[in-house]
Amino acid sequence: MNIWDSSGVTARTSPQRSFRGDIQGLRMVAVLAVIADHLFGWPSGGFVGVDVFFVISGFLITSLLIREHETTGRISFVGFYRRRVKRILPAALLVIVVTLAAAYVLFNKVRFGETVWHAVWATFFGANWDNAIQGTDYFSASEAVSPLQHYWSLAVEEQFYFVWPWLMVLVYAIVAATKGTSRRARGVILVSILTITLASFAWAVWETASNPTWAYFSTFSRAWELGIGAVVAVASPMFARLPSLARTAMSWVGLTGIIVSLFVVDEVSGFPAPIAALPVLATALTIAAGIGATPSRIWVLDNRFAHFLGNISYSLYLWHWPVIIFGGVLLPAAGLSYFVVVLVFTATLSIASYFLVEDPVRKSNWLEPRSRPSRERTRPLYTRAQGRVALGLLIVVTGAVAVGVFGTQPSATPEAADAPPTVFATPELAALQRSIVESLQATDWPELDPSMDAAIAGPSAPSDVSWCGNNPVDEERCSFGDRDSSQVAVMIGSSLSMTYVATVREALPEWRIVSLGMFGCPIMDSDKPPAGEDAECIERSRVAVDAINRLDPDLVFVSGILTPGHGRAQLGKITTDSLLVFMPGPPGEVNIGACYGPTTSPADCVSHMDEGWGATTRGVAADLGGVFVDTSVWFCHAGVCPSFVGSTPMKRDTVHMTPEYAISIAPAVRETLESMGLLSTASLGHPVG
């Protein structure tokens, strides 16, 4: 079925070769860069491989549509979307199904439920918006990473192609109505796509500055990258006339630009706009060089090995991320064995799915019109050789997975668990340390209250405290303890501050505790114009400081200082004699939401303090004449920190305490503050210097 037939436009053959070995080479470079970045964290800009894919996709799809119209005088929407379904959906669904099955076996209940939700978004090509929405939530920074997170790029492409063919058909129809030629149609299409591309780029520049998370995932901020590829396709007659020497130069310059971008681009340097223009334009230059003829001596991209990796690049992209995530569950230590296993599994699964699913389905008669010759309709889905190879690979992987899952041995007991507890003169701290050591010695998960699943799914603070962290400052509603007390403490900072409110109000019941913190907002300075979410945080910081100057509290508890520059100038605006008490949160190495699962042991969820723990906060405290509290004794022994103490889960993610644990440590916290002389000194109105 063909609709929007604009056959009145004169057909002219598009100067495209049926096979572009150099483009397969570009796919190889793109997918290897992405895998290297995700697995090794090197090169720093490896993620721009996705941008290379966007340009390639925009070029190929637009070329296909133009070639179809200039050959047949029409564009078949049914044919276009049938090809997209056969090309994209089978392998994508296979990976989703396998990922869900693995998540059911390896993940805790909460993380599995989240994966199911991510799978729904991925299946309907909305993963980019799912990621953007999750990214706007402060707590997503410490939540476990989805094994389907990488589906966002597929969503961007398919959303673009839901609109782009209709626009092209509309242009062809308008040109046909005016008795125009295919050359004129190309001109109108070129103007249209240039307009869309420039508008998308301008939007991307603005959104990158104001809301970088949304800019990264938004189709509107990424459409210009596919648009650049489309521009090259529409302008292909011009590039087809290039001399051989120019082609070779363009190819090497473009390839060099892509390689350079892998090392000079990072996630904070104006990405995706304007900095993504480097890999995008470099890719466009390389593609343009190969239109009509193959550039000479571009052997790096045009060889059998590059062609093979380019062929399986889609499967490689689909499989690599879930393999990395599940490998991290089965092999928590990212050592040589982890890297080898991830690479072997990724390659094996990709080759198997390519030969067993992706390529056979793409070449099959599935969804094809019944009018096709019977010889083609009866063509087998895959050859015996393909089936045997793929089946053998799947058997190997299945056996390896079984060994990995059922052969995983419990992790060794942390060395700190064997060390004698530190001697504390204060009984509550001593008792807490003994409980921490006992928890570090556990080899099996005990009965916890709440359960670890409930803790992971639960809040970071009691509901009344959470209200204060999500709404404008309300001193009356957000005062706890003895509201008539002359001893006043104010708590400010980000979500870490909110988790400590339950602790401090339990530890100091005779005090008035006022919570002025806000989820997702550390104390921030206003020495430069605010943008996006920073504006709200700067305003909250200003309001909090004004409230402190008015309340004149004895103590100001500060938590959640994230970077060296945050909060110093703002806190310096406090004009009272209040003592600043800086309390960092629990050492954050292991994410409980990611490490806890059916195949793990308590030792797998143990965190270790790094040498620089608390250094930034200690420095800010010294600069402002405040006091730094070594909170590690509430969470760790000898630098090793369990995920639970006694029967109480300690954290719900990487750095946020559970409300239950926050209350349980209140006696030890009071002892700590008393031993530092903070409570008695503050009550007399003489701050400690």
C-alpha positions in Angstrom: 0.0 0.0 0.0 1.4 3.4 -1.0 0.0 6.7 0.3 0.7 10.3 -0.4 1.8 9.3 -4.0 3.6 12.2 -5.5 4.6 10.5 -8.7 4.3 13.7 -10.6 7.8 14.6 -9.5 10.4 13.6 -12.2 12.6 10.7 -10.9 16.4 11.0 -10.9 18.6 8.3 -9.5 20.4 9.1 -6.3 24.2 8.7 -6.5 24.5 6.1 -3.8 26.3 2.8 -3.8 24.5 -0.2 -2.4 27.3 -1.0 0.0 29.4 1.4 2.0 32.3 -0.4 3.6 33.5 2.9 5.1 30.2 3.3 6.9 30.5 -0.2 8.4 33.9 1.0 9.6 32.4 4.0 11.2 29.9 1.8 13.0 32.8 -0.3 14.2 34.5 2.9 15.6 31.3 4.1 17.2 30.4 0.9 19.0 33.9 0.1 20.2 34.2 3.7 21.6 30.9 3.3 23.5 31.8 -0.1 24.9 35.3 1.1 25.9 33.8 4.1 27.7 31.2 2.1 29.5 33.5 -0.7 30.5 36.8 0.9 31.1 35.8 4.6 31.5 38.3 5.4 28.7 38.4 7.3 26.5 36.7 10.1 28.3 34.5 10.9 25.3 33.7 7.4 24.2 30.0 8.1 24.5 30.2 10.2 21.4 30.0 6.9 19.5 26.2 7.4 19.9 26.5 10.7 18.1 28.3 9.0 15.2 25.5 6.4 15.0 22.9 9.3 14.9 24.6 10.9 11.9 25.0 7.5 10.1 21.3 6.7 10.7 20.1 10.1 9.5 22.1 9.7 6.3 21.1 6.1 5.5 17.4 6.5 6.2 17.1 9.7 4.3 19.1 8.2 1.4 16.7 5.3 1.3 13.7 7.5 1.2 15.0 9.7 -1.5 16.2 6.7 -3.6 12.8 5.0 -3.2 11.0 8.1 -4.4 13.3 8.9 -7.2 13.1 5.3 -8.4 9.4 4.6 -8.0 7.9 8.1 -7.7 6.5 7.4 -4.3 7.3 6.6 -0.7 5.6 3.7 1.0 5.0 4.3 4.7 4.0 0.6 5.1 7.3 -0.5 3.5 9.3 2.0 5.5 8.0 1.0 8.9 8.0 -2.7 7.9 11.7 -2.4 7.3 12.3 -0.5 10.5 10.4 -3.1 12.5 12.3 -6.0 10.9 15.6 -4.2 11.4 15.2 -2.9 15.0 12.5 -4.8 16.9 13.5 -8.5 17.0 17.0 -8.0 18.4 15.8 -5.3 20.7 13.0 -7.4 22.1 15.3 -10.4 22.5 17.7 -8.4 24.7 14.8 -6.9 26.7 13.4 -10.4 27.4 16.8 -11.9 28.4 17.6 -8.8 30.5 14.3 -9.2 32.4 15.0 -12.9 33.0 18.5 -12.2 34.3 17.2 -9.3 36.4 14.6 -11.6 38.0 17.4 -14.0 39.0 20.1 -11.5 40.1 18.3 -8.4 41.3 16.5 -7.6 44.5 12.7 -7.1 44.3 12.9 -3.4 44.1 15.5 -3.3 41.3 13.7 -6.0 39.3 10.5 -4.0 39.5 12.3 -0.9 38.3 13.8 -2.9 35.4 10.3 -4.1 34.4 9.2 -0.5 34.2 12.3 0.5 32.2 11.6 -2.4 29.9 8.1 -1.1 29.2 9.6 2.3 28.2 12.2 0.6 26.1 9.8 -1.6 24.3 7.7 1.4 23.2 10.8 3.5 22.3 10.3 6.0 25.1 13.5 5.2 27.1 15.0 8.6 26.5 12.1 10.3 28.3 12.2 7.7 31.0 15.9 8.5 31.6 15.3 12.2 31.5 12.5 12.0 34.0 14.6 9.8 36.3 17.5 12.2 35.9 15.4 15.1 37.3 15.1 13.2 40.6 18.0 14.0 42.8 17.9 10.4 44.2 18.5 8.9 40.8 22.1 9.9 41.2 22.4 7.2 43.9 20.0 4.7 42.5 21.1 1.5 40.8 21.7 1.9 37.1 19.1 0.3 34.8 20.5 -2.5 32.5 18.2 -1.0 29.8 19.4 2.6 30.1 21.2 2.5 26.8 17.9 2.1 24.9 17.5 5.8 25.0 19.4 6.3 21.8 17.1 3.9 19.9 14.1 5.8 21.2 15.5 9.1 19.9 16.1 7.6 16.4 12.6 6.0 16.2 10.9 9.1 17.4 12.7 11.1 14.7 11.7 8.6 12.1 8.1 8.7 13.1 8.0 12.3 11.8 10.7 12.6 9.2 9.2 10.4 6.4 5.9 12.3 6.7 7.7 15.6 6.2 9.5 14.3 3.1 6.3 13.0 1.6 4.6 16.3 2.3 7.4 18.2 0.5 7.2 15.8 -2.5 3.5 16.3 -2.7 3.8 20.1 -2.7 6.5 20.0 -5.3 4.4 17.6 -7.4 1.4 19.9 -7.2 3.6 22.7 -8.7 5.0 20.4 -11.5 8.4 20.6 -10.0 11.4 18.3 -10.7 13.3 16.0 -8.3 16.1 18.6 -8.2 13.6 21.2 -6.9 12.2 18.6 -4.4 15.8 18.1 -3.1 16.2 21.8 -2.7 13.0 22.2 -0.7 13.8 19.1 1.4 17.3 20.5 2.0 15.9 23.9 3.2 13.4 22.1 5.4 15.9 19.8 7.1 18.4 22.6 7.5 15.7 24.7 9.2 14.9 21.8 11.5 18.5 21.1 12.2 19.4 24.6 13.0 16.4 25.0 15.3 17.2 21.8 17.1 20.9 22.8 17.5 19.8 26.2 18.9 17.4 24.5 21.3 20.2 22.0 22.3 22.6 24.9 23.1 20.0 26.5 25.3 18.9 23.4 27.0 22.4 22.1 27.6 23.1 25.3 29.6 19.8 25.3 31.4 19.0 21.6 31.9 21.8 19.3 30.7 20.1 16.1 31.8 17.1 16.8 29.6 19.3 18.0 26.8 21.2 14.8 26.8 18.2 12.6 26.3 15.7 14.9 24.6 14.8 14.1 21.0 14.4 17.8 20.3 18.0 18.4 21.5 19.3 15.5 19.5 17.4 15.8 16.2 20.1 18.1 14.7 22.5 15.2 14.8 20.3 13.0 12.7 19.5 16.1 10.7 23.2 16.6 9.7 23.2 13.1 8.3 20.0 13.8 6.4 21.6 17.0 5.0 24.5 15.0 3.6 22.0 12.6 2.0 20.0 15.3 0.3 23.2 17.1 -0.9 24.7 13.8 -2.2 24.8 14.9 -5.9 27.2 17.6 -5.0 29.5 15.3 -3.1 29.3 12.7 -5.9 31.3 15.0 -8.1 34.3 15.4 -5.7 37.7 14.4 -7.1 39.5 11.4 -5.6 42.2 13.4 -3.8 39.5 15.5 -2.0 37.7 12.4 -1.0 40.7 10.9 0.6 41.5 14.1 2.5 38.0 14.5 3.7 37.9 10.9 4.9 41.1 11.2 7.0 40.2 14.6 8.3 36.8 13.3 9.3 38.2 10.2 11.0 40.8 12.2 12.8 38.0 14.5 14.1 36.1 11.6 15.4 39.2 10.1 17.2 40.1 13.5 18.6 36.6 14.0 20.0 36.9 10.7 21.9 39.6 12.3 24.0 38.7 16.0 24.2 34.9 15.7 24.8 33.6 15.1 28.2 30.1 15.1 29.8 30.5 18.6 31.3 31.9 20.6 28.4 28.7 21.8 26.8 27.4 18.4 25.7 25.4 17.7 23.6 25.6 21.2 22.3 27.7 22.8 21.1 30.6 20.4 21.7 28.9 17.4 20.0 29.3 19.3 16.7 32.9 18.0 16.6 32.1 14.3 16.2 28.9 15.0 14.3 30.5 17.2 11.6 33.5 14.9 11.5 31.2 11.9 10.8 29.3 13.8 8.2 32.6 14.7 6.5 33.7 11.1 6.4 30.3 9.9 5.0 30.3 12.7 2.4 33.7 11.6 1.2 32.4 8.2 0.2 29.3 9.3 -1.8 29.6 8.0 -5.4 33.0 6.4 -5.0 35.2 4.9 -2.3 38.0 7.1 -1.0 41.4 5.6 -1.6 43.6 4.4 1.2 40.9 4.7 3.9 41.8 1.1 4.9 41.2 1.8 8.6 37.4 1.8 8.0 37.1 -0.3 4.8 38.4 -3.8 5.6 36.9 -7.2 6.4 37.3 -6.9 10.2 35.7 -3.5 10.2 32.9 -4.7 8.0 32.3 -7.7 10.4 32.2 -5.5 13.5 30.0 -3.0 11.6 27.6 -5.7 10.7 27.2 -6.8 14.4 27.4 -3.3 15.8 23.7 -3.1 16.6 23.8 -6.4 18.5 27.0 -5.3 20.2 25.4 -2.1 21.3 22.3 -3.9 22.6 24.1 -6.5 24.6 27.2 -4.7 26.0 25.3 -2.6 28.7 23.3 -5.4 30.4 26.3 -7.6 30.3 28.3 -4.9 32.1 25.6 -4.4 34.7 25.0 -8.1 35.4 28.8 -8.8 35.3 29.1 -6.2 38.1 26.6 -8.2 40.2 28.3 -11.6 39.7 31.8 -10.2 39.7 31.7 -7.2 42.1 35.5 -6.5 41.9 36.2 -4.8 38.5 39.4 -6.7 38.0 40.9 -8.4 34.9 38.5 -11.4 35.1 35.5 -9.0 35.1 36.7 -7.2 32.0 37.5 -10.5 30.2 34.1 -12.0 31.1 32.2 -8.9 30.0 34.0 -8.7 26.6 33.6 -12.5 25.9 29.9 -12.5 26.9 29.2 -9.4 24.9 31.0 -10.7 21.8 29.4 -14.2 22.1 25.8 -12.9 22.6 26.2 -10.4 19.9 27.4 -12.9 17.3 24.7 -15.4 18.3 21.9 -12.9 18.1 23.1 -11.4 14.9 23.3 -14.8 13.1 20.2 -16.3 14.8 17.8 -13.4 15.0 18.9 -10.0 13.6 20.2 -10.9 10.2 17.8 -13.8 9.4 14.7 -11.8 10.4 15.9 -8.8 8.4 16.3 -10.9 5.3 13.2 -13.0 5.8 9.7 -12.6 4.3 8.2 -11.7 7.7 5.6 -8.9 7.3 6.2 -8.9 3.5 3.2 -8.6 1.1 1.7 -11.9 0.1 2.0 -11.1 -3.5 5.7 -11.8 -3.4 6.9 -14.9 -5.4 6.4 -18.2 -3.6 10.1 -19.0 -3.9 10.9 -15.9 -1.7 8.1 -16.6 0.7 9.4 -20.1 1.5 13.0 -18.9 2.1 14.2 -20.3 5.5 14.6 -17.8 8.3 18.2 -18.9 8.7 20.6 -21.4 7.2 21.6 -24.5 9.0 25.2 -23.2 9.3 24.0 -20.0 11.0 21.7 -21.9 13.3 24.4 -24.3 14.4 26.9 -21.6 15.1 24.5 -19.4 17.0 23.1 -22.3 18.9 26.6 -23.4 19.9 27.4 -19.9 21.1 24.2 -19.8 23.1 25.0 -23.1 24.8 28.4 -21.8 25.8 27.0 -18.6 27.2 24.2 -20.5 29.1 26.7 -22.8 30.6 28.9 -19.9 31.6 25.9 -18.0 33.2 25.0 -21.2 35.2 28.6 -21.4 36.4 28.6 -17.7 37.2 25.3 -17.7 39.1 25.4 -21.1 40.9 29.1 -21.3 41.3 29.5 -17.9 42.9 31.2 -18.4 46.3 30.4 -16.3 49.3 32.8 -13.4 49.6 35.5 -13.4 52.2 34.8 -11.8 55.5 36.2 -8.2 55.5 39.6 -7.9 57.3 38.2 -5.2 59.6 35.8 -7.7 61.0 38.7 -9.7 62.6 40.2 -6.6 64.1 39.4 -5.8 67.8 36.8 -3.1 68.3 38.1 0.4 68.9 37.9 1.2 72.6 35.6 4.1 73.3 35.1 5.7 76.7 31.5 6.4 75.9 29.3 3.3 76.3 26.9 3.9 73.4 29.7 4.4 70.9 31.4 1.3 72.2 28.2 -0.8 71.8 27.6 0.6 68.3 31.2 -0.4 67.3 30.7 -3.9 68.6 27.5 -4.3 66.6 29.2 -3.0 63.5 32.0 -5.6 63.9 29.4 -8.4 64.4 27.6 -7.3 61.2 30.9 -7.3 59.3 31.4 -10.9 60.4 28.1 -12.1 58.9 28.3 -14.5 56.0 24.5 -14.7 55.3 21.8 -12.1 55.3 20.0 -12.1 58.7 16.4 -11.2 59.2 16.2 -7.5 59.0 13.6 -5.0 60.1 12.7 -3.5 57.8 13.8 -5.9 55.1 16.5 -4.8 52.8 14.0 -4.7 49.9 11.7 -2.5 52.0 14.6 -0.3 53.0 15.7 0.2 49.3 12.2 1.1 48.3 11.5 3.2 51.3 12.1 6.9 52.0 15.3 8.6 53.2 13.5 10.4 56.0 10.2 10.2 58.0 7.2 11.8 56.2 7.1 14.9 58.3 10.8 15.6 57.7 10.5 14.8 54.0 7.7 17.4 53.7 10.2 20.1 54.9 12.7 19.0 52.3 10.3 19.2 49.4 8.5 22.5 50.2 9.2 26.2 50.9 10.7 27.0 54.2 8.1 26.8 57.1 9.9 27.3 60.4 6.9 26.5 62.5 5.9 23.2 60.7 9.6 22.2 60.4 10.5 22.7 64.1 10.9 19.5 66.1 11.7 18.6 69.7 10.9 21.2 72.4 9.6 24.1 70.5 9.8 26.4 73.5 13.4 25.5 74.3 16.0 28.2 74.5 18.5 25.8 73.0 18.1 26.0 69.2 19.8 24.0 66.4 19.2 24.6 62.7 19.9 21.9 60.1 20.8 22.9 56.6 22.1 21.2 53.4 20.8 18.7 50.9 19.3 15.3 51.3 22.0 14.2 53.7 20.8 17.0 56.1 17.3 15.6 55.8 18.4 12.1 56.8 20.1 13.5 59.9 17.0 15.4 61.2 15.5 12.2 62.6 18.9 11.5 64.3 19.3 14.9 65.9 15.8 15.4 67.1 16.0 11.9 68.8 19.5 12.7 70.2 18.5 16.2 71.5 14.9 16.0 72.6 15.2 19.0 74.9 16.3 21.2 72.0 14.3 23.0 69.3 15.5 21.5 66.0 14.6 23.5 62.9 15.0 21.8 59.5 15.8 24.2 56.6 17.5 21.8 54.2 16.1 20.7 50.8 16.4 17.5 48.8 18.7 17.9 45.9 20.1 21.3 47.0 23.4 21.7 48.7 24.4 25.0 50.2 25.2 27.0 47.1 26.9 30.4 46.4 25.4 33.1 44.2 28.5 34.7 42.9 27.5 33.9 39.3 24.2 34.1 37.5 22.1 30.9 38.3 20.8 28.6 35.6 18.2 25.9 35.7 18.0 23.9 39.0 20.8 25.9 40.5 18.6 29.0 40.8 16.2 27.2 43.1 19.1 25.9 45.2 20.7 29.3 45.5 17.4 30.8 46.6 16.9 28.1 49.2 20.4 28.7 50.5 19.7 32.5 50.8 16.4 31.9 52.6 18.1 29.4 55.0 20.9 31.9 55.8 18.4 34.7 56.4 16.5 32.4 58.8 19.6 31.5 60.7 20.5 35.2 61.1 17.0 35.8 62.5 16.8 32.7 64.8 20.3 33.1 66.1 20.6 29.3 66.9 23.3 27.8 69.1 24.3 25.2 66.5 24.0 25.0 62.8 24.4 21.4 61.5 25.6 21.4 57.9 25.5 18.3 55.7 25.8 17.7 52.0 28.7 19.9 50.9 29.4 18.3 47.6 32.3 20.2 45.9 35.0 22.6 47.1 33.3 25.7 45.9 29.8 25.1 47.2 28.5 27.0 50.1 31.6 28.9 51.5 30.5 32.3 50.5 26.9 31.7 51.4 27.7 30.3 54.8 30.0 33.2 55.3 27.0 35.5 55.3 25.8 34.1 58.6 26.2 37.1 61.0 25.3 35.4 64.3 27.6 33.6 66.8 26.1 30.3 65.9 28.6 27.4 65.8 28.8 25.6 62.4 28.9 21.8 62.9 29.7 19.9 59.7 28.5 16.3 59.6 29.3 14.3 56.4 27.1 11.4 55.6 28.0 7.7 55.5 31.0 6.7 53.4 29.6 5.9 50.0 31.3 3.3 48.0 28.8 0.5 47.4 25.2 1.2 46.3 23.0 -1.1 48.4 20.3 -1.0 45.8 22.7 -2.5 43.3 24.7 -4.9 45.4 21.9 -6.6 47.3 20.3 -9.5 45.6 19.5 -13.3 45.7 23.1 -14.2 44.7 25.0 -11.9 47.0 26.3 -12.1 50.5 26.7 -9.3 53.1 30.4 -9.0 52.2 29.4 -8.0 48.7 27.7 -4.9 50.1 30.5 -3.7 52.3 31.8 -0.2 51.7 35.4 1.0 52.3 36.4 4.5 53.3 38.8 6.2 50.9 41.6 8.3 52.0 39.9 11.5 51.0 36.6 10.8 52.8 35.4 14.0 54.4 38.4 16.1 53.2 36.3 18.7 51.4 33.9 19.1 54.3 36.8 19.3 56.8 38.4 22.0 54.7 35.2 24.1 54.5 34.8 23.7 58.3 38.3 25.0 58.9 37.9 27.9 56.5 34.7 29.1 58.3 35.8 28.4 61.9 33.4 25.6 62.3 33.7 22.1 63.8 34.1 18.9 61.7 32.5 15.8 63.2 34.1 12.4 62.2 30.8 10.6 61.6 32.5 7.5 60.3 32.4 5.9 63.8 28.6 5.7 63.4 28.9 3.7 60.3 32.3 1.9 60.0 35.0 0.1 61.9 38.6 0.5 60.8 37.4 2.1 57.6 35.1 -0.8 56.6 31.3 -0.2 56.7 28.5 -2.9 56.6 25.2 -2.5 54.9 23.3 -3.3 58.1 24.0 -3.1 61.9 22.2 -5.7 64.1 18.8 -6.1 62.4 18.6 -2.7 60.9 19.6 -1.8 57.3 22.1 1.1 57.4 21.6 2.7 54.0 19.0 2.5 51.2 21.3 3.5 48.4 24.9 4.8 48.3 24.9 7.6 50.9 21.4 8.0 52.4 20.6 6.3 55.8 17.4 4.5 56.4 15.1 6.4 58.8 15.3 3.4 61.2 19.1 3.5 61.3 19.1 7.3 61.7 17.1 6.9 64.9 19.1 3.9 66.2 22.4 5.8 66.3 20.9 8.8 68.1 22.4 7.8 71.5 25.9 7.4 70.0 25.5 10.8 68.2 24.6 12.5 71.4 27.6 11.0 73.1 29.8 12.2 70.2 28.5 15.7 70.5 28.9 15.7 74.2 32.4 14.4 74.1 33.4 17.2 71.7 32.0 19.7 74.2 29.5 21.0 71.7 26.3 20.7 73.8 27.5 22.2 77.0 29.4 25.0 75.3 26.6 25.8 73.0 24.1 25.9 75.9 26.2 28.5 77.6 26.3 30.6 74.4 30.1 30.3 73.9 30.9 28.8 70.5 33.9 26.6 70.1 36.5 28.1 67.7 
